[in-house]
Amino acid sequence: MITPCLPHQNNIQQIGYKLLSMLDFQGKKAENVEKTLVSACLWNDSIENKSSAYNVSPQTVRNYAEEQGVEVVEKLLEQVRKISLETLKGEKEIDISIDWTTKTWYGKPVEGLGSSEKGSSWNYATATTKHDGKVLLLAFVTQVNGMTKDDIVKVLVEQVVAMGFKIRLIALDAGFYTVNVLNFISQFNYIIGVPVGDVKVYEEFDGEYMTNSKRHRRDEQVKFRLIVYRREKIKRKKKVVYFARATNLDLPKKEVLRLYNKVRSPIETSYRNIKAFLPFTSSTKFVFRTLIFVLAMVFYSLYTIFKGVVRREEFRLLLILLFPGDLFNLENFLFKLINMLINVIDLFLGR
């Protein structure tokens, strides 16, 4: 009979202490603010709802975050990078995937900061790599108005290179397909998604292609290898959909597509896991929302340490046990905890 190797209690406790030390707020209410933020992440609840459990007002939490958030975010990102570096110890060359995720709220728009025209959402871009089945976060940037797509890519690549890695392959979503991005990533081996509507090739294709951007002169256009392939989607009736990729790799078509999926696909799962730890807030302040997103990234990075040992929700419940002062949703918590214990017992009994 094979039994699962669960995380030792001391390891979980160390993570709990590490979480609080990472936040490092200063002030009389600092500890209460830190516990409120951590608890909201663990319960995937609102900051405003959790604050009363730690005898602090929602406004106090917002004030701390807005006044000290920039420094705290930098320290949190440094911890994320340390976790990834420790996991990648000995690796010199890596494949990276660059993508962004959008967080939208419904309320008063914020002018001049949001990356959407209405100012009601922000894009958070990351560079990740996959190692031993784990998607590791390496670089992070918040897109704001005025920041171009090639600006985002350059910042993320610079952060990865500054960590001491050589980029073996870079894969990007079709949202980054621009002449300026293509010019920049041409110094690496790359595969980037291409909107079929932009190239207007609606058939199987594998050959040379040149961009035809109206914003650039002819001598500024970029040549690359374009691969277009079809995929049948079946709902009520079959529908053929075409997808395109741009690359500078001299490999068989199937190998290029396989590499793109291998490097790119895991990032979608990582964003889902990050958002599973993302708390809610009524605040539309830029620094506050960036802080809670980065804090959720920290939780995800810590979770990767135990990935394969416990599932995400089990990891969450184990950490919740470190915060017994939070009695909100106790009935729901006990129900989930009992289910988790039943699952663990089933594993031990080999059912």
URLINFEN-V783463 format. One line per field, one symbol per residue. ss: DSSP state (@ for helix, = for strand, . for the rest). phi: phi as a letter, one per 20 degrees, with the letter a starting at -180 (. if undefined). A space follows every 10 residues. Layout:
ss = ???
phi = ???
//
This chain:
ss = ........@@ @@@@@@@@@@ @@@......@ @@@@@@@@@@ @@@..=@@@@ @@@@...@@@ @@@@@@@@@@ @@@@@@@@@@ @@@@@@@... ..======== ====...... .......... ========== =..======= ===.....@@ @@@@@@@@@@ @@...===== ==.@@@..@@ @@@@@....= ====.@@@@. ....====== .......@@@ ..======== ====...=== =======... ..@@@@@@@@ @@@@.@@@@@ @@@@@@...= .....@@@@@ @@@@@@@@@@ @@@@@@=..= .@@@@@@@@@ .........@ @@@@@@@@@@ @@@@@@@@@. .
phi = .edfeeffgf fffffgffgf ffflfdpfeg ffffffffff ffeldegffe fffclbegff ffffffedgf ffgfffffff fffffffegn eddcecddbc cdddcdrffd fndfeefemd bcdddcdcbd blmdededbb beecgneeff ffffffffff fffneeeebc dcfffefbff fgfffffdfb ccfcfgffel ddagbbafbc fcffecfffe fdebedddcd bedddebfce ddcccdbded cggfffffff ffeegfffff ffffffdefd befdfgffff gfffffffgf fffffdfndc fgfffffffg ffcffedflf ffffffffff fffffgffem f
//
